[in-house]
Amino acid sequence: MTVSEGTCPRCNQHTMMTPIEINALSRTTRKVNDVSMWVCSECGMDEGLEDAFLSGATKQEHWPLDERTFDYFIRETNLAYADLLNEGEGNG
Ligand SMILES: [Zn+2]
């Protein structure tokens, strides 16, 4: 499978930003000898949650994921964040 720079290798969605380095550095590639792999911000958040609440981030051999482990939570968080932004703009 060919993965273009615009596609997140973890969720296989076109949500990557350029340059690649401004995306989230995957927690699966943080050991000294690992090849750096960047994932979209949602996957970066997902890996952080997996690391905090489960036994660590999903290994690359299981990529791409059908659905992020905490996908529902992340979408709710993004919605709540968008609401906050909207409320901020409405003030005045
Ligand atoms: Zn992703």
PDB file of the backbone (N, CA, C, O) and the ligand in Angstrom, with CONECT records:
HET     ZN  A 101       1
ATOM      1  N   MET A   1       0.844  -1.193   0.000  1.00  0.00           N
ATOM      2  CA  MET A   1       0.000   0.000   0.000  1.00  0.00           C
ATOM      3  C   MET A   1       0.879   1.243   0.000  1.00  0.00           C
ATOM      4  O   MET A   1       1.810   1.361   0.796  1.00  0.00           O
ATOM      5  N   THR A   2       0.577   2.148  -0.884  1.00  0.00           N
ATOM      6  CA  THR A   2       1.307   3.405  -0.932  1.00  0.00           C
ATOM      7  C   THR A   2       0.611   4.442  -0.060  1.00  0.00           C
ATOM      8  O   THR A   2      -0.594   4.663  -0.172  1.00  0.00           O
ATOM      9  N   VAL A   3       1.384   5.066   0.800  1.00  0.00           N
ATOM     10  CA  VAL A   3       0.831   6.102   1.654  1.00  0.00           C
ATOM     11  C   VAL A   3       1.428   7.437   1.240  1.00  0.00           C
ATOM     12  O   VAL A   3       2.637   7.643   1.344  1.00  0.00           O
ATOM     13  N   SER A   4       0.587   8.333   0.777  1.00  0.00           N
ATOM     14  CA  SER A   4       1.076   9.643   0.387  1.00  0.00           C
ATOM     15  C   SER A   4       1.300  10.493   1.627  1.00  0.00           C
ATOM     16  O   SER A   4       0.880  10.135   2.728  1.00  0.00           O
ATOM     17  N   GLU A   5       1.961  11.613   1.436  1.00  0.00           N
ATOM     18  CA  GLU A   5       2.274  12.460   2.562  1.00  0.00           C
ATOM     19  C   GLU A   5       1.009  13.037   3.193  1.00  0.00           C
ATOM     20  O   GLU A   5       1.013  13.397   4.370  1.00  0.00           O
ATOM     21  N   GLY A   6      -0.067  13.126   2.423  1.00  0.00           N
ATOM     22  CA  GLY A   6      -1.289  13.720   2.938  1.00  0.00           C
ATOM     23  C   GLY A   6      -2.187  12.746   3.680  1.00  0.00           C
ATOM     24  O   GLY A   6      -3.241  13.128   4.188  1.00  0.00           O
ATOM     25  N   THR A   7      -1.769  11.484   3.743  1.00  0.00           N
ATOM     26  CA  THR A   7      -2.607  10.482   4.388  1.00  0.00           C
ATOM     27  C   THR A   7      -1.969   9.997   5.679  1.00  0.00           C
ATOM     28  O   THR A   7      -0.798   9.620   5.703  1.00  0.00           O
ATOM     29  N   CYS A   8      -2.743  10.011   6.739  1.00  0.00           N
ATOM     30  CA  CYS A   8      -2.245   9.498   8.003  1.00  0.00           C
ATOM     31  C   CYS A   8      -2.132   7.970   7.919  1.00  0.00           C
ATOM     32  O   CYS A   8      -3.117   7.303   7.601  1.00  0.00           O
ATOM     33  N   PRO A   9      -0.941   7.401   8.201  1.00  0.00           N
ATOM     34  CA  PRO A   9      -0.754   5.951   8.081  1.00  0.00           C
ATOM     35  C   PRO A   9      -1.497   5.161   9.151  1.00  0.00           C
ATOM     36  O   PRO A   9      -1.644   3.945   9.030  1.00  0.00           O
ATOM     37  N   ARG A  10      -1.966   5.837  10.196  1.00  0.00           N
ATOM     38  CA  ARG A  10      -2.603   5.133  11.305  1.00  0.00           C
ATOM     39  C   ARG A  10      -4.096   4.982  11.083  1.00  0.00           C
ATOM     40  O   ARG A  10      -4.655   3.915  11.335  1.00  0.00           O
ATOM     41  N   CYS A  11      -4.758   6.053  10.606  1.00  0.00           N
ATOM     42  CA  CYS A  11      -6.198   5.988  10.385  1.00  0.00           C
ATOM     43  C   CYS A  11      -6.532   5.969   8.895  1.00  0.00           C
ATOM     44  O   CYS A  11      -7.689   5.784   8.518  1.00  0.00           O
ATOM     45  N   ASN A  12      -5.499   6.164   8.034  1.00  0.00           N
ATOM     46  CA  ASN A  12      -5.682   6.105   6.590  1.00  0.00           C
ATOM     47  C   ASN A  12      -6.649   7.174   6.074  1.00  0.00           C
ATOM     48  O   ASN A  12      -7.372   6.963   5.101  1.00  0.00           O
ATOM     49  N   GLN A  13      -6.641   8.323   6.749  1.00  0.00           N
ATOM     50  CA  GLN A  13      -7.481   9.433   6.305  1.00  0.00           C
ATOM     51  C   GLN A  13      -6.611  10.600   5.849  1.00  0.00           C
ATOM     52  O   GLN A  13      -5.465  10.730   6.281  1.00  0.00           O
ATOM     53  N   HIS A  14      -7.141  11.425   5.000  1.00  0.00           N
ATOM     54  CA  HIS A  14      -6.388  12.560   4.469  1.00  0.00           C
ATOM     55  C   HIS A  14      -6.480  13.742   5.415  1.00  0.00           C
ATOM     56  O   HIS A  14      -7.188  14.713   5.149  1.00  0.00           O
ATOM     57  N   THR A  15      -5.774  13.652   6.497  1.00  0.00           N
ATOM     58  CA  THR A  15      -5.851  14.715   7.487  1.00  0.00           C
ATOM     59  C   THR A  15      -4.481  15.224   7.908  1.00  0.00           C
ATOM     60  O   THR A  15      -4.360  15.947   8.897  1.00  0.00           O
ATOM     61  N   MET A  16      -3.443  14.847   7.155  1.00  0.00           N
ATOM     62  CA  MET A  16      -2.096  15.260   7.531  1.00  0.00           C
ATOM     63  C   MET A  16      -1.823  16.689   7.072  1.00  0.00           C
ATOM     64  O   MET A  16      -2.313  17.134   6.035  1.00  0.00           O
ATOM     65  N   MET A  17      -1.037  17.384   7.866  1.00  0.00           N
ATOM     66  CA  MET A  17      -0.623  18.726   7.505  1.00  0.00           C
ATOM     67  C   MET A  17       0.779  18.675   6.917  1.00  0.00           C
ATOM     68  O   MET A  17       1.525  17.729   7.168  1.00  0.00           O
ATOM     69  N   THR A  18       1.141  19.686   6.141  1.00  0.00           N
ATOM     70  CA  THR A  18       2.507  19.775   5.639  1.00  0.00           C
ATOM     71  C   THR A  18       3.171  21.031   6.193  1.00  0.00           C
ATOM     72  O   THR A  18       2.482  22.041   6.337  1.00  0.00           O
ATOM     73  N   PRO A  19       4.453  21.034   6.511  1.00  0.00           N
ATOM     74  CA  PRO A  19       5.349  19.874   6.384  1.00  0.00           C
ATOM     75  C   PRO A  19       5.019  18.780   7.391  1.00  0.00           C
ATOM     76  O   PRO A  19       4.370  19.023   8.408  1.00  0.00           O
ATOM     77  N   ILE A  20       5.477  17.577   7.087  1.00  0.00           N
ATOM     78  CA  ILE A  20       5.123  16.394   7.850  1.00  0.00           C
ATOM     79  C   ILE A  20       5.511  16.523   9.319  1.00  0.00           C
ATOM     80  O   ILE A  20       4.864  15.934  10.185  1.00  0.00           O
ATOM     81  N   GLU A  21       6.558  17.283   9.603  1.00  0.00           N
ATOM     82  CA  GLU A  21       7.074  17.373  10.969  1.00  0.00           C
ATOM     83  C   GLU A  21       6.130  18.092  11.931  1.00  0.00           C
ATOM     84  O   GLU A  21       6.297  17.975  13.145  1.00  0.00           O
ATOM     85  N   ILE A  22       5.143  18.833  11.420  1.00  0.00           N
ATOM     86  CA  ILE A  22       4.246  19.550  12.335  1.00  0.00           C
ATOM     87  C   ILE A  22       3.087  18.673  12.784  1.00  0.00           C
ATOM     88  O   ILE A  22       2.281  19.082  13.620  1.00  0.00           O
ATOM     89  N   ASN A  23       3.001  17.456  12.226  1.00  0.00           N
ATOM     90  CA  ASN A  23       1.991  16.518  12.702  1.00  0.00           C
ATOM     91  C   ASN A  23       2.473  15.851  13.991  1.00  0.00           C
ATOM     92  O   ASN A  23       3.581  16.125  14.453  1.00  0.00           O
ATOM     93  N   ALA A  24       1.662  14.990  14.565  1.00  0.00           N
ATOM     94  CA  ALA A  24       2.043  14.336  15.816  1.00  0.00           C
ATOM     95  C   ALA A  24       3.049  13.224  15.546  1.00  0.00           C
ATOM     96  O   ALA A  24       2.833  12.383  14.674  1.00  0.00           O
ATOM     97  N   LEU A  25       4.150  13.221  16.298  1.00  0.00           N
ATOM     98  CA  LEU A  25       5.110  12.122  16.190  1.00  0.00           C
ATOM     99  C   LEU A  25       4.535  10.915  16.926  1.00  0.00           C
ATOM    100  O   LEU A  25       4.235  10.984  18.118  1.00  0.00           O
ATOM    101  N   SER A  26       4.389   9.817  16.203  1.00  0.00           N
ATOM    102  CA  SER A  26       3.750   8.647  16.799  1.00  0.00           C
ATOM    103  C   SER A  26       4.511   8.137  18.007  1.00  0.00           C
ATOM    104  O   SER A  26       5.741   8.098  18.008  1.00  0.00           O
ATOM    105  N   ARG A  27       3.785   7.752  19.019  1.00  0.00           N
ATOM    106  CA  ARG A  27       4.391   7.174  20.216  1.00  0.00           C
ATOM    107  C   ARG A  27       4.994   5.804  19.953  1.00  0.00           C
ATOM    108  O   ARG A  27       5.707   5.269  20.801  1.00  0.00           O
ATOM    109  N   THR A  28       4.717   5.228  18.784  1.00  0.00           N
ATOM    110  CA  THR A  28       5.328   3.943  18.455  1.00  0.00           C
ATOM    111  C   THR A  28       6.739   4.140  17.902  1.00  0.00           C
ATOM    112  O   THR A  28       7.452   3.161  17.682  1.00  0.00           O
ATOM    113  N   THR A  29       7.150   5.379  17.675  1.00  0.00           N
ATOM    114  CA  THR A  29       8.451   5.620  17.044  1.00  0.00           C
ATOM    115  C   THR A  29       9.334   6.513  17.891  1.00  0.00           C
ATOM    116  O   THR A  29      10.118   7.302  17.365  1.00  0.00           O
ATOM    117  N   ARG A  30       9.208   6.389  19.196  1.00  0.00           N
ATOM    118  CA  ARG A  30       9.967   7.295  20.064  1.00  0.00           C
ATOM    119  C   ARG A  30      11.180   6.649  20.717  1.00  0.00           C
ATOM    120  O   ARG A  30      11.857   7.280  21.529  1.00  0.00           O
ATOM    121  N   LYS A  31      11.460   5.405  20.371  1.00  0.00           N
ATOM    122  CA  LYS A  31      12.695   4.798  20.853  1.00  0.00           C
ATOM    123  C   LYS A  31      13.852   5.220  19.943  1.00  0.00           C
ATOM    124  O   LYS A  31      13.644   5.628  18.801  1.00  0.00           O
ATOM    125  N   VAL A  32      15.072   5.113  20.474  1.00  0.00           N
ATOM    126  CA  VAL A  32      16.253   5.645  19.790  1.00  0.00           C
ATOM    127  C   VAL A  32      16.386   5.106  18.369  1.00  0.00           C
ATOM    128  O   VAL A  32      16.695   5.862  17.448  1.00  0.00           O
ATOM    129  N   ASN A  33      16.158   3.816  18.183  1.00  0.00           N
ATOM    130  CA  ASN A  33      16.398   3.187  16.883  1.00  0.00           C
ATOM    131  C   ASN A  33      15.174   3.160  15.979  1.00  0.00           C
ATOM    132  O   ASN A  33      15.236   2.606  14.881  1.00  0.00           O
ATOM    133  N   ASP A  34      14.057   3.749  16.417  1.00  0.00           N
ATOM    134  CA  ASP A  34      12.856   3.736  15.606  1.00  0.00           C
ATOM    135  C   ASP A  34      12.954   4.737  14.461  1.00  0.00           C
ATOM    136  O   ASP A  34      13.591   5.783  14.584  1.00  0.00           O
ATOM    137  N   VAL A  35      12.312   4.397  13.347  1.00  0.00           N
ATOM    138  CA  VAL A  35      12.176   5.337  12.243  1.00  0.00           C
ATOM    139  C   VAL A  35      10.993   6.244  12.559  1.00  0.00           C
ATOM    140  O   VAL A  35       9.897   5.754  12.831  1.00  0.00           O
ATOM    141  N   SER A  36      11.197   7.549  12.528  1.00  0.00           N
ATOM    142  CA  SER A  36      10.141   8.481  12.890  1.00  0.00           C
ATOM    143  C   SER A  36       8.936   8.331  11.961  1.00  0.00           C
ATOM    144  O   SER A  36       9.076   8.249  10.741  1.00  0.00           O
ATOM    145  N   MET A  37       7.754   8.298  12.571  1.00  0.00           N
ATOM    146  CA  MET A  37       6.515   8.162  11.822  1.00  0.00           C
ATOM    147  C   MET A  37       5.538   9.201  12.367  1.00  0.00           C
ATOM    148  O   MET A  37       5.289   9.263  13.571  1.00  0.00           O
ATOM    149  N   TRP A  38       4.991  10.009  11.474  1.00  0.00           N
ATOM    150  CA  TRP A  38       4.063  11.026  11.920  1.00  0.00           C
ATOM    151  C   TRP A  38       2.627  10.604  11.644  1.00  0.00           C
ATOM    152  O   TRP A  38       2.333   9.953  10.641  1.00  0.00           O
ATOM    153  N   VAL A  39       1.742  10.988  12.554  1.00  0.00           N
ATOM    154  CA  VAL A  39       0.324  10.677  12.422  1.00  0.00           C
ATOM    155  C   VAL A  39      -0.480  11.967  12.563  1.00  0.00           C
ATOM    156  O   VAL A  39       0.055  12.986  12.999  1.00  0.00           O
ATOM    157  N   CYS A  40      -1.752  11.930  12.199  1.00  0.00           N
ATOM    158  CA  CYS A  40      -2.578  13.126  12.295  1.00  0.00           C
ATOM    159  C   CYS A  40      -2.821  13.481  13.771  1.00  0.00           C
ATOM    160  O   CYS A  40      -2.581  12.667  14.663  1.00  0.00           O
ATOM    161  N   SER A  41      -3.295  14.692  14.008  1.00  0.00           N
ATOM    162  CA  SER A  41      -3.435  15.152  15.389  1.00  0.00           C
ATOM    163  C   SER A  41      -4.438  14.301  16.163  1.00  0.00           C
ATOM    164  O   SER A  41      -4.267  14.081  17.362  1.00  0.00           O
ATOM    165  N   GLU A  42      -5.495  13.817  15.481  1.00  0.00           N
ATOM    166  CA  GLU A  42      -6.460  12.948  16.154  1.00  0.00           C
ATOM    167  C   GLU A  42      -5.805  11.643  16.600  1.00  0.00           C
ATOM    168  O   GLU A  42      -6.055  11.160  17.704  1.00  0.00           O
ATOM    169  N   CYS A  43      -4.965  11.079  15.735  1.00  0.00           N
ATOM    170  CA  CYS A  43      -4.274   9.843  16.099  1.00  0.00           C
ATOM    171  C   CYS A  43      -3.242  10.099  17.194  1.00  0.00           C
ATOM    172  O   CYS A  43      -3.026   9.252  18.061  1.00  0.00           O
ATOM    173  N   GLY A  44      -2.607  11.269  17.153  1.00  0.00           N
ATOM    174  CA  GLY A  44      -1.676  11.620  18.217  1.00  0.00           C
ATOM    175  C   GLY A  44      -2.383  11.670  19.555  1.00  0.00           C
ATOM    176  O   GLY A  44      -1.864  11.204  20.569  1.00  0.00           O
ATOM    177  N   MET A  45      -3.589  12.248  19.542  1.00  0.00           N
ATOM    178  CA  MET A  45      -4.391  12.309  20.758  1.00  0.00           C
ATOM    179  C   MET A  45      -4.816  10.900  21.174  1.00  0.00           C
ATOM    180  O   MET A  45      -4.795  10.561  22.357  1.00  0.00           O
ATOM    181  N   ASP A  46      -5.202  10.085  20.192  1.00  0.00           N
ATOM    182  CA  ASP A  46      -5.634   8.720  20.457  1.00  0.00           C
ATOM    183  C   ASP A  46      -4.505   7.917  21.109  1.00  0.00           C
ATOM    184  O   ASP A  46      -4.725   7.189  22.077  1.00  0.00           O
ATOM    185  N   GLU A  47      -3.293   8.062  20.566  1.00  0.00           N
ATOM    186  CA  GLU A  47      -2.151   7.344  21.132  1.00  0.00           C
ATOM    187  C   GLU A  47      -1.859   7.808  22.560  1.00  0.00           C
ATOM    188  O   GLU A  47      -1.501   7.009  23.426  1.00  0.00           O
ATOM    189  N   GLY A  48      -2.018   9.106  22.789  1.00  0.00           N
ATOM    190  CA  GLY A  48      -1.808   9.625  24.132  1.00  0.00           C
ATOM    191  C   GLY A  48      -2.793   9.024  25.118  1.00  0.00           C
ATOM    192  O   GLY A  48      -2.429   8.680  26.242  1.00  0.00           O
ATOM    193  N   LEU A  49      -4.045   8.899  24.691  1.00  0.00           N
ATOM    194  CA  LEU A  49      -5.070   8.312  25.549  1.00  0.00           C
ATOM    195  C   LEU A  49      -4.817   6.821  25.770  1.00  0.00           C
ATOM    196  O   LEU A  49      -4.984   6.310  26.877  1.00  0.00           O
ATOM    197  N   GLU A  50      -4.407   6.125  24.690  1.00  0.00           N
ATOM    198  CA  GLU A  50      -4.069   4.702  24.830  1.00  0.00           C
ATOM    199  C   GLU A  50      -2.924   4.522  25.822  1.00  0.00           C
ATOM    200  O   GLU A  50      -2.928   3.615  26.654  1.00  0.00           O
ATOM    201  N   ASP A  51      -1.945   5.418  25.704  1.00  0.00           N
ATOM    202  CA  ASP A  51      -0.786   5.353  26.581  1.00  0.00           C
ATOM    203  C   ASP A  51      -1.193   5.591  28.036  1.00  0.00           C
ATOM    204  O   ASP A  51      -0.659   4.962  28.949  1.00  0.00           O
ATOM    205  N   ALA A  52      -2.147   6.508  28.239  1.00  0.00           N
ATOM    206  CA  ALA A  52      -2.552   6.878  29.587  1.00  0.00           C
ATOM    207  C   ALA A  52      -3.480   5.846  30.214  1.00  0.00           C
ATOM    208  O   ALA A  52      -3.368   5.547  31.403  1.00  0.00           O
ATOM    209  N   PHE A  53      -4.393   5.302  29.419  1.00  0.00           N
ATOM    210  CA  PHE A  53      -5.457   4.473  30.000  1.00  0.00           C
ATOM    211  C   PHE A  53      -5.333   2.986  29.659  1.00  0.00           C
ATOM    212  O   PHE A  53      -5.904   2.147  30.354  1.00  0.00           O
ATOM    213  N   LEU A  54      -4.595   2.653  28.599  1.00  0.00           N
ATOM    214  CA  LEU A  54      -4.421   1.259  28.221  1.00  0.00           C
ATOM    215  C   LEU A  54      -2.953   0.887  28.400  1.00  0.00           C
ATOM    216  O   LEU A  54      -2.234   1.545  29.152  1.00  0.00           O
ATOM    217  N   SER A  55      -2.506  -0.158  27.720  1.00  0.00           N
ATOM    218  CA  SER A  55      -1.134  -0.623  27.919  1.00  0.00           C
ATOM    219  C   SER A  55      -0.163  -0.018  26.912  1.00  0.00           C
ATOM    220  O   SER A  55       0.931  -0.544  26.712  1.00  0.00           O
ATOM    221  N   GLY A  56      -0.560   1.092  26.273  1.00  0.00           N
ATOM    222  CA  GLY A  56       0.323   1.746  25.319  1.00  0.00           C
ATOM    223  C   GLY A  56      -0.343   1.922  23.974  1.00  0.00           C
ATOM    224  O   GLY A  56      -1.432   1.398  23.740  1.00  0.00           O
ATOM    225  N   ALA A  57       0.308   2.659  23.088  1.00  0.00           N
ATOM    226  CA  ALA A  57      -0.254   2.956  21.776  1.00  0.00           C
ATOM    227  C   ALA A  57      -0.317   1.700  20.906  1.00  0.00           C
ATOM    228  O   ALA A  57       0.530   0.813  21.013  1.00  0.00           O
ATOM    229  N   THR A  58      -1.336   1.639  20.043  1.00  0.00           N
ATOM    230  CA  THR A  58      -1.484   0.503  19.125  1.00  0.00           C
ATOM    231  C   THR A  58      -0.277   0.397  18.207  1.00  0.00           C
ATOM    232  O   THR A  58       0.136   1.383  17.597  1.00  0.00           O
ATOM    233  N   LYS A  59       0.292  -0.808  18.112  1.00  0.00           N
ATOM    234  CA  LYS A  59       1.494  -1.014  17.312  1.00  0.00           C
ATOM    235  C   LYS A  59       1.233  -0.810  15.824  1.00  0.00           C
ATOM    236  O   LYS A  59       0.114  -0.991  15.342  1.00  0.00           O
ATOM    237  N   GLN A  60       2.292  -0.427  15.104  1.00  0.00           N
ATOM    238  CA  GLN A  60       2.157  -0.150  13.668  1.00  0.00           C
ATOM    239  C   GLN A  60       1.694  -1.372  12.872  1.00  0.00           C
ATOM    240  O   GLN A  60       1.089  -1.224  11.810  1.00  0.00           O
ATOM    241  N   GLU A  61       1.972  -2.563  13.371  1.00  0.00           N
ATOM    242  CA  GLU A  61       1.550  -3.763  12.645  1.00  0.00           C
ATOM    243  C   GLU A  61       0.023  -3.871  12.583  1.00  0.00           C
ATOM    244  O   GLU A  61      -0.519  -4.629  11.778  1.00  0.00           O
ATOM    245  N   HIS A  62      -0.667  -3.107  13.441  1.00  0.00           N
ATOM    246  CA  HIS A  62      -2.132  -3.110  13.427  1.00  0.00           C
ATOM    247  C   HIS A  62      -2.699  -1.932  12.642  1.00  0.00           C
ATOM    248  O   HIS A  62      -3.915  -1.754  12.578  1.00  0.00           O
ATOM    249  N   TRP A  63      -1.811  -1.118  12.036  1.00  0.00           N
ATOM    250  CA  TRP A  63      -2.265   0.010  11.225  1.00  0.00           C
ATOM    251  C   TRP A  63      -2.632  -0.458   9.843  1.00  0.00           C
ATOM    252  O   TRP A  63      -2.124  -1.502   9.433  1.00  0.00           O
ATOM    253  N   PRO A  64      -3.500   0.246   9.060  1.00  0.00           N
ATOM    254  CA  PRO A  64      -4.342   1.325   9.579  1.00  0.00           C
ATOM    255  C   PRO A  64      -5.505   0.776  10.403  1.00  0.00           C
ATOM    256  O   PRO A  64      -5.983  -0.332  10.163  1.00  0.00           O
ATOM    257  N   LEU A  65      -5.939   1.551  11.353  1.00  0.00           N
ATOM    258  CA  LEU A  65      -7.037   1.137  12.219  1.00  0.00           C
ATOM    259  C   LEU A  65      -8.382   1.335  11.520  1.00  0.00           C
ATOM    260  O   LEU A  65      -8.563   2.279  10.751  1.00  0.00           O
ATOM    261  N   ASP A  66      -9.315   0.433  11.797  1.00  0.00           N
ATOM    262  CA  ASP A  66     -10.686   0.632  11.311  1.00  0.00           C
ATOM    263  C   ASP A  66     -11.285   1.859  11.984  1.00  0.00           C
ATOM    264  O   ASP A  66     -11.966   2.668  11.354  1.00  0.00           O
ATOM    265  N   GLU A  67     -11.019   1.972  13.247  1.00  0.00           N
ATOM    266  CA  GLU A  67     -11.501   3.116  14.011  1.00  0.00           C
ATOM    267  C   GLU A  67     -10.536   3.367  15.155  1.00  0.00           C
ATOM    268  O   GLU A  67      -9.997   2.431  15.745  1.00  0.00           O
ATOM    269  N   ARG A  68     -10.320   4.649  15.466  1.00  0.00           N
ATOM    270  CA  ARG A  68      -9.436   4.970  16.584  1.00  0.00           C
ATOM    271  C   ARG A  68     -10.022   4.429  17.883  1.00  0.00           C
ATOM    272  O   ARG A  68     -11.240   4.375  18.058  1.00  0.00           O
ATOM    273  N   THR A  69      -9.135   4.030  18.789  1.00  0.00           N
ATOM    274  CA  THR A  69      -9.573   3.444  20.054  1.00  0.00           C
ATOM    275  C   THR A  69     -10.490   4.396  20.807  1.00  0.00           C
ATOM    276  O   THR A  69     -11.511   3.983  21.358  1.00  0.00           O
ATOM    277  N   PHE A  70     -10.121   5.670  20.828  1.00  0.00           N
ATOM    278  CA  PHE A  70     -10.907   6.666  21.559  1.00  0.00           C
ATOM    279  C   PHE A  70     -11.584   7.639  20.592  1.00  0.00           C
ATOM    280  O   PHE A  70     -11.768   8.815  20.906  1.00  0.00           O
ATOM    281  N   ASP A  71     -11.952   7.130  19.409  1.00  0.00           N
ATOM    282  CA  ASP A  71     -12.492   7.994  18.360  1.00  0.00           C
ATOM    283  C   ASP A  71     -13.692   8.800  18.831  1.00  0.00           C
ATOM    284  O   ASP A  71     -13.784  10.000  18.570  1.00  0.00           O
ATOM    285  N   TYR A  72     -14.616   8.133  19.530  1.00  0.00           N
ATOM    286  CA  TYR A  72     -15.817   8.818  20.004  1.00  0.00           C
ATOM    287  C   TYR A  72     -15.449   9.959  20.950  1.00  0.00           C
ATOM    288  O   TYR A  72     -15.948  11.078  20.826  1.00  0.00           O
ATOM    289  N   PHE A  73     -14.563   9.647  21.897  1.00  0.00           N
ATOM    290  CA  PHE A  73     -14.122  10.642  22.873  1.00  0.00           C
ATOM    291  C   PHE A  73     -13.455  11.827  22.176  1.00  0.00           C
ATOM    292  O   PHE A  73     -13.706  12.982  22.519  1.00  0.00           O
ATOM    293  N   ILE A  74     -12.598  11.526  21.189  1.00  0.00           N
ATOM    294  CA  ILE A  74     -11.868  12.583  20.486  1.00  0.00           C
ATOM    295  C   ILE A  74     -12.838  13.472  19.714  1.00  0.00           C
ATOM    296  O   ILE A  74     -12.689  14.694  19.707  1.00  0.00           O
ATOM    297  N   ARG A  75     -13.824  12.870  19.068  1.00  0.00           N
ATOM    298  CA  ARG A  75     -14.790  13.682  18.319  1.00  0.00           C
ATOM    299  C   ARG A  75     -15.597  14.557  19.269  1.00  0.00           C
ATOM    300  O   ARG A  75     -15.876  15.716  18.960  1.00  0.00           O
ATOM    301  N   GLU A  76     -15.977  14.006  20.432  1.00  0.00           N
ATOM    302  CA  GLU A  76     -16.702  14.800  21.426  1.00  0.00           C
ATOM    303  C   GLU A  76     -15.843  15.961  21.911  1.00  0.00           C
ATOM    304  O   GLU A  76     -16.326  17.081  22.078  1.00  0.00           O
ATOM    305  N   THR A  77     -14.549  15.673  22.137  1.00  0.00           N
ATOM    306  CA  THR A  77     -13.633  16.711  22.604  1.00  0.00           C
ATOM    307  C   THR A  77     -13.502  17.819  21.578  1.00  0.00           C
ATOM    308  O   THR A  77     -13.516  19.001  21.923  1.00  0.00           O
ATOM    309  N   ASN A  78     -13.371  17.431  20.303  1.00  0.00           N
ATOM    310  CA  ASN A  78     -13.259  18.434  19.242  1.00  0.00           C
ATOM    311  C   ASN A  78     -14.528  19.264  19.141  1.00  0.00           C
ATOM    312  O   ASN A  78     -14.463  20.471  18.911  1.00  0.00           O
ATOM    313  N   LEU A  79     -15.680  18.630  19.309  1.00  0.00           N
ATOM    314  CA  LEU A  79     -16.947  19.359  19.277  1.00  0.00           C
ATOM    315  C   LEU A  79     -17.015  20.351  20.430  1.00  0.00           C
ATOM    316  O   LEU A  79     -17.418  21.500  20.252  1.00  0.00           O
ATOM    317  N   ALA A  80     -16.615  19.895  21.618  1.00  0.00           N
ATOM    318  CA  ALA A  80     -16.638  20.773  22.782  1.00  0.00           C
ATOM    319  C   ALA A  80     -15.696  21.955  22.568  1.00  0.00           C
ATOM    320  O   ALA A  80     -16.012  23.083  22.947  1.00  0.00           O
ATOM    321  N   TYR A  81     -14.536  21.692  21.958  1.00  0.00           N
ATOM    322  CA  TYR A  81     -13.565  22.736  21.694  1.00  0.00           C
ATOM    323  C   TYR A  81     -14.132  23.730  20.683  1.00  0.00           C
ATOM    324  O   TYR A  81     -13.963  24.939  20.839  1.00  0.00           O
ATOM    325  N   ALA A  82     -14.803  23.225  19.650  1.00  0.00           N
ATOM    326  CA  ALA A  82     -15.411  24.094  18.649  1.00  0.00           C
ATOM    327  C   ALA A  82     -16.487  24.965  19.292  1.00  0.00           C
ATOM    328  O   ALA A  82     -16.625  26.142  18.962  1.00  0.00           O
ATOM    329  N   ASP A  83     -17.247  24.372  20.216  1.00  0.00           N
ATOM    330  CA  ASP A  83     -18.267  25.148  20.922  1.00  0.00           C
ATOM    331  C   ASP A  83     -17.637  26.289  21.710  1.00  0.00           C
ATOM    332  O   ASP A  83     -18.144  27.411  21.716  1.00  0.00           O
ATOM    333  N   LEU A  84     -16.530  25.989  22.372  1.00  0.00           N
ATOM    334  CA  LEU A  84     -15.827  27.019  23.138  1.00  0.00           C
ATOM    335  C   LEU A  84     -15.391  28.170  22.237  1.00  0.00           C
ATOM    336  O   LEU A  84     -15.539  29.342  22.583  1.00  0.00           O
ATOM    337  N   LEU A  85     -14.848  27.808  21.070  1.00  0.00           N
ATOM    338  CA  LEU A  85     -14.403  28.840  20.126  1.00  0.00           C
ATOM    339  C   LEU A  85     -15.583  29.692  19.675  1.00  0.00           C
ATOM    340  O   LEU A  85     -15.483  30.916  19.599  1.00  0.00           O
ATOM    341  N   ASN A  86     -16.694  29.039  19.378  1.00  0.00           N
ATOM    342  CA  ASN A  86     -17.875  29.760  18.921  1.00  0.00           C
ATOM    343  C   ASN A  86     -18.402  30.714  19.994  1.00  0.00           C
ATOM    344  O   ASN A  86     -18.797  31.845  19.713  1.00  0.00           O
ATOM    345  N   GLU A  87     -18.395  30.209  21.246  1.00  0.00           N
ATOM    346  CA  GLU A  87     -18.850  31.072  22.343  1.00  0.00           C
ATOM    347  C   GLU A  87     -17.956  32.287  22.491  1.00  0.00           C
ATOM    348  O   GLU A  87     -18.425  33.396  22.745  1.00  0.00           O
ATOM    349  N   GLY A  88     -16.643  32.058  22.328  1.00  0.00           N
ATOM    350  CA  GLY A  88     -15.696  33.156  22.447  1.00  0.00           C
ATOM    351  C   GLY A  88     -15.950  34.230  21.418  1.00  0.00           C
ATOM    352  O   GLY A  88     -15.866  35.422  21.717  1.00  0.00           O
ATOM    353  N   GLU A  89     -16.270  33.799  20.172  1.00  0.00           N
ATOM    354  CA  GLU A  89     -16.514  34.768  19.117  1.00  0.00           C
ATOM    355  C   GLU A  89     -17.830  35.508  19.327  1.00  0.00           C
ATOM    356  O   GLU A  89     -18.004  36.632  18.855  1.00  0.00           O
ATOM    357  N   GLY A  90     -18.758  34.865  20.044  1.00  0.00           N
ATOM    358  CA  GLY A  90     -20.071  35.472  20.227  1.00  0.00           C
ATOM    359  C   GLY A  90     -20.090  36.560  21.280  1.00  0.00           C
ATOM    360  O   GLY A  90     -21.030  37.353  21.338  1.00  0.00           O
ATOM    361  N   ASN A  91     -19.065  36.607  22.111  1.00  0.00           N
ATOM    362  CA  ASN A  91     -19.044  37.609  23.168  1.00  0.00           C
ATOM    363  C   ASN A  91     -18.859  39.019  22.627  1.00  0.00           C
ATOM    364  O   ASN A  91     -18.217  39.210  21.594  1.00  0.00           O
ATOM    365  N   GLY A  92     -19.404  39.982  23.301  1.00  0.00           N
ATOM    366  CA  GLY A  92     -19.180  41.353  22.896  1.00  0.00           C
ATOM    367  C   GLY A  92     -20.478  42.011  22.621  1.00  0.00           C
ATOM    368  O   GLY A  92     -20.510  43.188  22.260  1.00  0.00           O
TER     369      GLY A  92
HETATM  370 ZN    ZN A 101      -4.716   9.494  11.853  1.00  0.00          ZN2+
END
